[in-house]
Amino acid sequence: MSKFDDYPLSRVPAGERLSLLSVAIVHMGMLTALDQFMLGAVLGNSMTLGEAFTAITLASLLFGFLTFALGYAGMREGLSGSLLARWCGFGRHGSVLIGLLVAVSLLGWFGIQNAVFARSLSYALDGKLSFAQSASLSGAVLTLLVAFGFKALRFTARVAVPLFIALVGWIFWHAFHGQTGSTIPPVAATEAITVSAAITMVIGGAILASLMTPDLTRFSRSGKDVFAITMLTILAGEYGVNGLAILIAKELHTSDIIAIITQTTSTLGLFAVVFSTLRINDLNLYSSALGIANATEGLTGFKPRYSVITLLLGFLGTLCSVLGILDRFVDFLELLGVIFPPVLGVMIVDYYLLKTDRQTLAQSRDSNALPATSRLIGWPALIASVAGSATGLLVERGVPVFNSIIVACLVYLLTAPLMKRAAATPKAAAVD
């Protein structure tokens, strides 16, 4: 098991902290995956180079701020993201609902990654298996492996990241120095993507990494390490994988990543896709199952069997693949880009500005224990998050992701003190 699986419900002791490189490699793996390559290909085929790189630069600034701020809090407190949320506005049940939302999102990612895997498999078999058959087969096999603890899958994490980065570099070289461009049929973009929409999409593709950053940085030794981890991930993920994919798609005039990979790397590229998909979907399904299990236990007290949940989620994720979630990739990213940023914004505002439970956290930090108490549910945080997400979805002017996080932060800054004051008034009256 990974070191990062330790201390799931407690603080990480100072003596268990890890080196910068140990944490950075794992964090970089979140954004050096096939989904970032897919996103870059879509942007490169739907925008000018200037527009695409403007979008990833502005998105990276927001991603960097959110990631560092939340990662620093995780490092300082030694707490995972789900635990941190308990004392950053959301309360015990509120943090469980966040975990449930993350689990459902990871299920969507499972469906998308499995769909890419299925298309690769169908291509490799010269169409002997249809897309639906390939998706059903690959989804079922991976689900069974994860459900019954095939630990060898974790080995793929060590191989997949450097292999995929090498693959992207190889494709880039061939796209600009080989003859592959003439053999790939151009795929016209269905519609142009605006810079504001692209910013939201880029954030949507990376936002879960921000939310999960404390899970890793709780093992970091200093704020300097957290800052370095954030910068390395942006450089590797956004300007490495994503940026190179933009250039490749622009050069080859297509967003079809299967065509790009197979025409430039042949069978070797398909193996890299397989490894990348195994790595990320292993984690997607594993984390989603744990999230559902923890949410069920936290809300009802019932402890469902891990294998049963995994089988159910694997079936649902595979069904998403078959039903065409990959065709809704852009919509999926835009949805993530307005749902999760408000949550992060609220947590950051609570921790750094309102400091609602900072004293409680500080008092328990010296003994390396969790605070003895926490509020049951943080209604102001939930209200603010919903208000921010609704604004991002419904307001067409401006940049959706910026709209969502600004509204969420403002609503929380207004409602949290008011509801705290309202809750304190009856107590004061009772004393009188």
Secondary structure as UniProt FT lines:
FT   HELIX           3..5
FT   TURN            8..9
FT   HELIX           14..16
FT   HELIX           20..29
FT   TURN            30..31
FT   HELIX           34..46
FT   HELIX           49..77
FT   HELIX           81..85
FT   HELIX           86..90
FT   HELIX           91..124
FT   TURN            125..127
FT   HELIX           131..147
FT   TURN            148..149
FT   HELIX           151..154
FT   HELIX           155..177
FT   HELIX           180..183
FT   HELIX           195..217
FT   TURN            218..219
FT   HELIX           223..233
FT   HELIX           234..242
FT   HELIX           243..252
FT   HELIX           257..300
FT   HELIX           306..322
FT   TURN            323..324
FT   HELIX           325..328
FT   HELIX           329..349
FT   HELIX           350..354
FT   TURN            356..357
FT   HELIX           358..365
FT   TURN            366..368
FT   HELIX           379..394
FT   HELIX           400..431
//
